[in-house]
Amino acid sequence: MFMHEGTVKTIESDDGDVIDCVEINKQPAFNHPLLRNHSIQYAHATLKHNLYFGAQAYFNVWHPKTVNDECSKAQVWILGGLDHYLNAIETGWMVSGDDDRTRLFIYWTSDGYRKTGCYNLHCPGFVQIDPFLALGGSIKPVSIYNGQQREIQFVVKKDEVTENWWLKVGDRIIGYWPHPIMTGLHYCGTEIKWGGAVLNKNVGNHHTATQMGSGHFPGEGFGKASFIRNIGYYNDSNNLITKGLHIDSTYATRPSCYDVKLGDHGGANYGTHLYFGGSGFSMDCL
């Protein structure tokens, strides 16, 4: 059985997840494998033209169908730097391959997705301090179409003293990206995105049938389409800004396959929010 470098104990959870436990200074976050790039379809909303010291939102959780060993993600990106010096911190939930579970993930790069960065703890970068919540672990239950909606909060925030970028999921502080590896985010981020992404391998010379979000389009609205609510960012005074937030743009690579739109749900405490997702391959998405 494969174990990550530095493993001192392996735990199997009640739902079958296998988690390698390592000493904090020997976790695989201190190795250097290469990153492979993929062709991605996006549907997201963007904030830019400001200085950002963190981001947060509540993510509706689903289990979209995936095919051809592809993946489907709902996430927040914090970006800083340009071209080869682009830094990105990503976190959210994803479904990959034929996995029957929705899983927590993180991702990062410090050189524009070229040679640095990886998912979870498979390479150097993220230092985990929470001994119980596993990166890559399953999230359940998930939302039901036209039924009960499930959600989870993600917060990425820069510490004013250490300058590290910290991750909080729900009420748990998971760990941090050390500031020396994030040169483009050394001071702050310059762009934040919230939304979905799908890997498209173009098998059969047509668009993938992998779903995004709930697998339904934003126009179906609350309870049917995937949503991200209470979108906000941290400013240079360490204040969380959620009210009066102006989204700079929304973007979908191919709106006939996956789309995004700002929401108008009247529920209390939804704040600035959006719907995103879609079914992938269809007569309109070839």
Order of alpha helices (4+ residues) and beta strands (2+ residues): beta-beta-beta-beta-beta-beta-beta-beta-beta-beta-beta-beta-beta-beta-beta-beta-beta-beta
